[in-house]
């Protein structure tokens, strides 16, 4: 799809009210007029396939044309996914039970498929654990994920099974216990590394990595109020401040006070190797973002993403010189 075709497709689906609201927010931040901002948003939409959310998160109103060319916008990200990932194989990543089965060598935790035919004796085995995480079979951004405790199953397996069905839970999992160092950053959520592998035409490897950090909730997702910081691929150290989707930045974690810049991910080499090895399992899926938890015994997968979000790699705070992450992609593929 050409950039102009993509622009007109998005134009007809545009949430104009939200766009106007975004222009008002950016007017307050930048001092630029709403009309100038709206015109510039449309210009960026045509030239860079940027939506108004891209424009806000990447702070494109501050960038010149040379810098704007380096931002991975929604349109560019979509084109990379369409080109690199065969949709016939997405189900291995979109269905959480299929993912757990295919990548089981890196997923030692207990889990159980929840449906009308779930054996109650298997559910009782899961109920012997101190707490459980329930998820929809498909979904993203932490939507529909719930934590369950013995209080939820005190009525027995049959009642608990009905509760899970009512809550649209498709998979029940043993809770991942994170490494003490990761808990030092934020203990309320499992703070996961988002590591993206790319089996490119020029080379294969890791194109980017970020640590997603919780901010008081059970989930670390930026869509749930969490933040992210960029990871140096060689050392496993955090290179940047933490940044959230609202544009807030943090040098220290607001709850624990832990320094963000310079924080080192335990088992970093092992985490990288795990992702690189797993990337070869389904070679038809050439661009995958892996969510990796670091436990006391090493890295483990939480999930893999067939359609990696472009939001976290856009955050302006991660690119103080205004040069975005697209040049990293160009080392792997022409884009």
DRENTORDREN-754323 format. One record per residue (C-alpha): residue in three letters; x, y, z. Coordinates in Angstrom, 3 decimals, m for minus. Last residue first. Example, Ala and Ser with C-alpha at 12.3 -4.5 7.8 and 13.67 -1.06 7.14 Angstrom:
REM residues 2
SITE   res          x          y          z
SITE   SER     13.670     m1.060      7.140
SITE   ALA     12.300     m4.500      7.800
***
This chain:
REM residues 335
SITE   res          x          y          z
SITE   UNK     12.494      0.481      4.613
SITE   UNK     15.306     m1.687      3.320
SITE   UNK     15.978     m4.394      5.877
SITE   UNK     18.373     m5.292      8.708
SITE   UNK     20.595     m2.211      9.180
SITE   UNK     17.591     m0.150      8.059
SITE   UNK     15.728     m1.257     11.188
SITE   UNK     18.312      0.486     13.379
SITE   UNK     17.951      3.652     11.261
SITE   UNK     14.196      3.549     12.094
SITE   UNK     14.833      3.982     15.826
SITE   UNK     14.473      7.748     16.103
SITE   UNK     16.997     10.572     15.773
SITE   UNK     15.726     13.515     17.836
SITE   UNK     19.029     13.914     19.687
SITE   UNK     17.315     13.087     23.000
SITE   UNK     15.995      9.794     21.575
SITE   UNK     14.520      7.736     24.430
SITE   UNK     12.526     10.719     25.728
SITE   UNK     10.707     10.920     22.377
SITE   UNK      8.916      7.613     22.922
SITE   UNK      8.632      5.948     19.506
SITE   UNK     10.053      2.471     20.279
SITE   UNK      7.337      2.124     22.963
SITE   UNK      4.483      2.898     20.555
SITE   UNK      5.379      0.648     17.587
SITE   UNK      3.560     m2.349     19.008
SITE   UNK      4.771     m5.642     17.591
SITE   UNK      2.262     m7.552     15.453
SITE   UNK      3.088    m11.244     15.967
SITE   UNK      3.942    m10.607     19.613
SITE   UNK      5.577    m13.300     21.719
SITE   UNK      4.546    m14.105     25.264
SITE   UNK      5.697    m14.387     28.879
SITE   UNK      8.950    m16.036     27.885
SITE   UNK     11.503    m17.069     30.476
SITE   UNK     14.916    m15.721     31.482
SITE   UNK     17.121    m17.132     34.245
SITE   UNK     16.870    m19.037     37.519
SITE   UNK     16.016    m16.102     39.816
SITE   UNK     13.482    m15.045     37.148
SITE   UNK     13.871    m12.501     34.335
SITE   UNK     10.666    m12.092     32.346
SITE   UNK     10.824    m11.802     28.567
SITE   UNK      8.203    m10.308     26.269
SITE   UNK      9.304    m11.152     22.734
SITE   UNK      8.669     m8.798     19.814
SITE   UNK      8.674    m10.757     16.557
SITE   UNK      9.722     m9.750     13.041
SITE   UNK     10.540    m12.663     10.723
SITE   UNK      7.542    m14.860     11.350
SITE   UNK      7.899    m17.313      8.437
SITE   UNK     11.032    m18.547     10.221
SITE   UNK      8.887    m20.118     12.975
SITE   UNK     11.354    m21.740     15.371
SITE   UNK     14.303    m19.580     14.266
SITE   UNK     13.228    m16.603     16.392
SITE   UNK     13.287    m18.887     19.447
SITE   UNK     17.072    m19.212     19.211
SITE   UNK     17.562    m15.445     18.945
SITE   UNK     15.125    m14.823     21.796
SITE   UNK     16.786    m17.337     24.126
SITE   UNK     20.242    m16.052     23.207
SITE   UNK     19.262    m12.499     24.137
SITE   UNK     17.814    m13.546     27.486
SITE   UNK     20.896    m15.643     28.305
SITE   UNK     23.180    m12.683     27.590
SITE   UNK     21.030    m10.465     29.818
SITE   UNK     20.894    m12.832     32.780
SITE   UNK     20.304     m9.886     35.134
SITE   UNK     19.256     m6.551     33.545
SITE   UNK     21.528     m3.714     34.678
SITE   UNK     20.237     m0.340     35.934
SITE   UNK     22.446      2.404     34.469
SITE   UNK     19.620      4.901     33.970
SITE   UNK     16.654      3.802     36.085
SITE   UNK     17.805      4.586     39.609
SITE   UNK     15.544      2.872     42.152
SITE   UNK     13.339      5.276     44.136
SITE   UNK     10.866      2.477     44.821
SITE   UNK      7.594      4.244     43.978
SITE   UNK      8.496      6.971     41.453
SITE   UNK     11.281      4.880     39.861
SITE   UNK     14.239      7.187     39.428
SITE   UNK     15.237      9.179     36.331
SITE   UNK     11.574      9.428     35.340
SITE   UNK      9.825     10.930     32.319
SITE   UNK      6.168     11.794     31.733
SITE   UNK      5.017     11.896     28.107
SITE   UNK      1.543     10.431     28.671
SITE   UNK      2.671      7.122     27.169
SITE   UNK      5.309      6.638     29.833
SITE   UNK      9.035      7.289     29.904
SITE   UNK     11.834      5.807     31.998
SITE   UNK     15.090      7.646     31.498
SITE   UNK     17.578      6.238     29.057
SITE   UNK     20.428      3.795     28.569
SITE   UNK     19.334      0.907     30.766
SITE   UNK     22.156     m1.622     31.006
SITE   UNK     22.051     m4.997     29.233
SITE   UNK     25.675     m4.551     28.164
SITE   UNK     25.609     m5.163     24.417
SITE   UNK     22.000     m4.426     23.507
SITE   UNK     21.810     m1.253     25.593
SITE   UNK     18.263     m1.301     26.955
SITE   UNK     15.815      1.560     26.367
SITE   UNK     13.471      2.533     29.184
SITE   UNK      9.736      1.916     29.467
SITE   UNK      6.846      3.087     31.618
SITE   UNK      3.667      1.596     33.041
SITE   UNK      0.235      3.210     33.154
SITE   UNK     m1.762      0.242     31.834
SITE   UNK     m1.169      1.059     28.146
SITE   UNK      2.546      1.250     28.980
SITE   UNK      2.315     m2.398     30.004
SITE   UNK      3.904     m3.371     33.351
SITE   UNK      0.815     m5.104     34.735
SITE   UNK     m0.155     m5.707     38.390
SITE   UNK     m0.279     m1.951     39.044
SITE   UNK      2.060      0.310     41.009
SITE   UNK      4.122      1.787     38.200
SITE   UNK      5.348     m1.221     36.262
SITE   UNK      8.479     m1.128     34.147
SITE   UNK      8.870     m2.255     30.549
SITE   UNK     12.548     m2.716     29.779
SITE   UNK     13.300     m1.999     26.142
SITE   UNK     15.155     m3.898     23.421
SITE   UNK     15.818     m3.168     19.760
SITE   UNK     16.770     m4.753     16.418
SITE   UNK     17.949     m8.096     17.760
SITE   UNK     19.445    m10.354     15.110
SITE   UNK     19.446    m11.271     11.443
SITE   UNK     21.234     m9.534      8.579
SITE   UNK     20.663     m7.836      5.217
SITE   UNK     17.368     m9.485      4.230
SITE   UNK     16.181     m9.374      7.822
SITE   UNK     15.243    m11.974     10.374
SITE   UNK     14.308     m9.356     12.972
SITE   UNK     14.165     m9.961     16.695
SITE   UNK     12.489     m7.548     19.108
SITE   UNK     13.196     m7.784     22.846
SITE   UNK     10.576     m6.316     25.209
SITE   UNK     12.102     m6.989     28.623
SITE   UNK      9.513     m7.576     31.313
SITE   UNK      8.910     m6.079     34.751
SITE   UNK      6.720     m8.562     36.628
SITE   UNK      4.428     m6.214     38.510
SITE   UNK      4.052     m4.818     42.034
SITE   UNK      7.744     m5.203     42.973
SITE   UNK      9.180     m2.349     40.883
SITE   UNK     12.918     m1.741     40.337
SITE   UNK     13.960     m3.880     43.293
SITE   UNK     11.693     m6.604     41.902
SITE   UNK     14.001     m6.820     38.886
SITE   UNK     16.982     m7.278     41.196
SITE   UNK     15.098     m9.902     43.195
SITE   UNK     14.553    m11.926     39.978
SITE   UNK     10.886    m12.273     39.062
SITE   UNK      8.421    m14.866     40.291
SITE   UNK      6.135    m15.854     37.414
SITE   UNK      2.611    m16.704     38.554
SITE   UNK      1.370    m20.124     37.474
SITE   UNK     m0.920    m19.746     34.515
SITE   UNK     m4.595    m20.006     33.604
SITE   UNK     m5.558    m19.721     29.940
SITE   UNK     m8.802    m18.754     28.245
SITE   UNK    m10.299    m16.425     30.854
SITE   UNK    m13.513    m14.818     29.607
SITE   UNK    m14.410    m13.594     33.121
SITE   UNK    m17.582    m15.717     33.173
SITE   UNK    m15.554    m18.766     32.114
SITE   UNK    m13.067    m18.163     34.918
SITE   UNK    m15.883    m17.766     37.450
SITE   UNK    m17.504    m20.978     36.191
SITE   UNK    m14.224    m22.835     36.688
SITE   UNK    m13.933    m21.404     40.190
SITE   UNK    m17.419    m22.677     41.047
SITE   UNK    m16.579    m26.158     39.776
SITE   UNK    m13.153    m26.216     41.440
SITE   UNK    m14.305    m25.348     44.943
SITE   UNK    m16.024    m22.452     46.707
SITE   UNK    m12.684    m21.207     48.124
SITE   UNK    m11.543    m20.638     44.556
SITE   UNK    m11.444    m16.837     44.415
SITE   UNK    m10.208    m16.432     48.009
SITE   UNK     m7.357    m18.786     47.106
SITE   UNK     m5.980    m16.008     44.854
SITE   UNK     m6.641    m14.951     41.239
SITE   UNK     m4.887    m12.233     39.227
SITE   UNK     m6.585    m10.920     36.101
SITE   UNK     m5.569    m10.164     32.512
SITE   UNK     m8.449     m8.841     30.390
SITE   UNK     m6.380     m6.264     28.513
SITE   UNK     m2.652     m6.366     29.220
SITE   UNK     m1.829     m4.462     26.040
SITE   UNK     m2.735     m7.462     23.874
SITE   UNK     m5.372    m10.106     23.268
SITE   UNK     m5.942    m13.768     22.533
SITE   UNK     m6.605    m16.718     24.828
SITE   UNK     m7.885    m14.301     27.481
SITE   UNK     m5.632    m14.303     30.530
SITE   UNK     m5.713    m15.640     34.089
SITE   UNK     m2.785    m15.331     36.501
SITE   UNK     m2.660    m17.616     39.523
SITE   UNK     m1.877    m17.452     43.230
SITE   UNK     m0.620    m19.718     46.046
SITE   UNK     m0.601    m22.874     43.874
SITE   UNK     m2.802    m25.835     44.873
SITE   UNK     m5.553    m24.333     42.695
SITE   UNK     m3.558    m25.366     39.609
SITE   UNK     m3.880    m29.031     40.606
SITE   UNK     m7.595    m28.459     41.247
SITE   UNK     m7.920    m27.200     37.668
SITE   UNK     m6.430    m30.445     36.401
SITE   UNK     m8.958    m32.377     38.510
SITE   UNK    m11.732    m30.169     37.107
SITE   UNK    m10.931    m31.230     33.548
SITE   UNK    m11.400    m28.205     31.224
SITE   UNK    m14.137    m29.069     28.710
SITE   UNK    m16.032    m25.763     28.755
SITE   UNK    m12.792    m23.868     28.258
SITE   UNK     m9.664    m22.980     30.222
SITE   UNK     m6.315    m24.212     28.914
SITE   UNK     m3.934    m24.824     31.825
SITE   UNK     m0.499    m23.551     32.778
SITE   UNK      2.453    m24.586     34.935
SITE   UNK      5.691    m22.623     34.554
SITE   UNK      8.733    m23.988     32.732
SITE   UNK      8.378    m21.763     29.638
SITE   UNK     11.667    m21.748     27.683
SITE   UNK     11.480    m25.367     26.503
SITE   UNK      7.733    m24.830     26.130
SITE   UNK      8.088    m22.551     23.092
SITE   UNK      5.579    m24.354     20.868
SITE   UNK      3.287    m25.322     23.749
SITE   UNK      3.259    m21.909     25.425
SITE   UNK      2.643    m20.188     22.084
SITE   UNK     m0.201    m22.525     21.175
SITE   UNK     m1.767    m21.865     24.579
SITE   UNK     m1.383    m18.101     24.160
SITE   UNK     m3.110    m17.989     20.780
SITE   UNK     m1.751    m14.875     19.027
SITE   UNK      1.803    m16.182     18.790
SITE   UNK      1.398    m19.531     17.016
SITE   UNK     m1.736    m18.083     15.396
SITE   UNK      0.348    m15.560     13.433
SITE   UNK      1.560    m18.310     11.085
SITE   UNK     m0.887    m17.879      8.190
SITE   UNK     m0.345    m14.119      8.544
SITE   UNK      3.148    m14.436      7.070
SITE   UNK      5.241    m11.875      8.937
SITE   UNK      7.961     m9.763      7.301
SITE   UNK      6.120     m7.704      4.685
SITE   UNK      2.891     m7.152      6.566
SITE   UNK      4.828     m6.409      9.773
SITE   UNK      7.118     m3.906      8.047
SITE   UNK      4.161     m2.171      6.357
SITE   UNK      2.332     m1.847      9.671
SITE   UNK      5.407     m0.301     11.309
SITE   UNK      5.732      2.242      8.496
SITE   UNK      2.069      3.229      8.793
SITE   UNK      2.160      3.421     12.567
SITE   UNK      5.275      5.570     12.577
SITE   UNK      8.849      4.410     13.112
SITE   UNK     10.553      7.811     13.418
SITE   UNK     13.797      8.335     11.454
SITE   UNK     12.303     10.469      8.657
SITE   UNK     11.044     12.886     11.299
SITE   UNK     14.638     13.715     12.229
SITE   UNK     15.569     14.827      8.716
SITE   UNK     12.274     16.720      8.404
SITE   UNK     12.833     18.747     11.575
SITE   UNK     11.516     17.619     14.935
SITE   UNK      9.746     19.458     17.769
SITE   UNK      6.208     18.971     16.395
SITE   UNK      7.156     15.311     15.985
SITE   UNK      6.900     14.790     19.730
SITE   UNK      7.339     11.020     19.178
SITE   UNK      4.353     10.305     21.443
SITE   UNK      2.223     13.172     20.097
SITE   UNK      2.820     12.727     16.368
SITE   UNK      2.500      8.959     16.669
SITE   UNK     m0.856      9.503     18.420
SITE   UNK     m1.889     11.919     15.637
SITE   UNK     m1.119      9.253     13.055
SITE   UNK      2.136      9.240     11.116
SITE   UNK      2.308      7.824      7.580
SITE   UNK      5.544      9.827      7.066
SITE   UNK      4.725     12.307      4.284
SITE   UNK      0.930     12.223      4.210
SITE   UNK      0.374     11.818      7.955
SITE   UNK      3.229     14.187      8.758
SITE   UNK      1.540     16.890      6.676
SITE   UNK     m1.789     16.146      8.341
SITE   UNK     m0.202     16.511     11.781
SITE   UNK      1.477     19.743     10.646
SITE   UNK     m1.871     21.191      9.584
SITE   UNK     m3.394     20.205     12.922
SITE   UNK     m0.434     21.679     14.828
SITE   UNK     m0.543     24.969     12.938
SITE   UNK     m4.311     25.210     13.512
SITE   UNK     m3.930     24.413     17.208
SITE   UNK     m1.374     27.201     17.605
SITE   UNK      2.125     26.425     18.886
SITE   UNK      2.819     27.062     22.576
SITE   UNK      4.499     23.662     22.801
SITE   UNK      2.947     21.883     25.761
SITE   UNK     m0.392     23.706     25.883
SITE   UNK     m0.768     23.511     22.088
SITE   UNK      0.171     19.823     22.318
SITE   UNK     m2.806     19.177     24.591
SITE   UNK     m5.149     21.156     22.335
SITE   UNK     m3.913     19.325     19.230
SITE   UNK     m4.523     16.034     21.015
SITE   UNK     m8.114     17.092     21.763
SITE   UNK     m8.623     17.970     18.088
SITE   UNK     m7.269     14.536     17.106
SITE   UNK     m9.539     12.849     19.637
SITE   UNK    m12.568     14.628     18.160
SITE   UNK    m11.431     13.848     14.626
SITE   UNK    m11.283     10.110     15.257
SITE   UNK     m9.999      9.262     11.788
SITE   UNK    m11.396      6.250      9.944
SITE   UNK    m11.832      8.055      6.596
SITE   UNK     m8.401      9.656      6.955
SITE   UNK     m6.758      6.309      7.767
SITE   UNK     m7.590      4.911      4.339
SITE   UNK     m6.688      8.231      2.715
SITE   UNK     m3.241      8.232      4.349
SITE   UNK     m2.596      4.554      3.539
SITE   UNK     m3.300      5.238     m0.119
SITE   UNK     m0.907      8.206     m0.037
SITE   UNK      1.812      6.126      1.621
SITE   UNK      1.424      3.419     m0.985
SITE   UNK      0.000      0.000      0.000
***
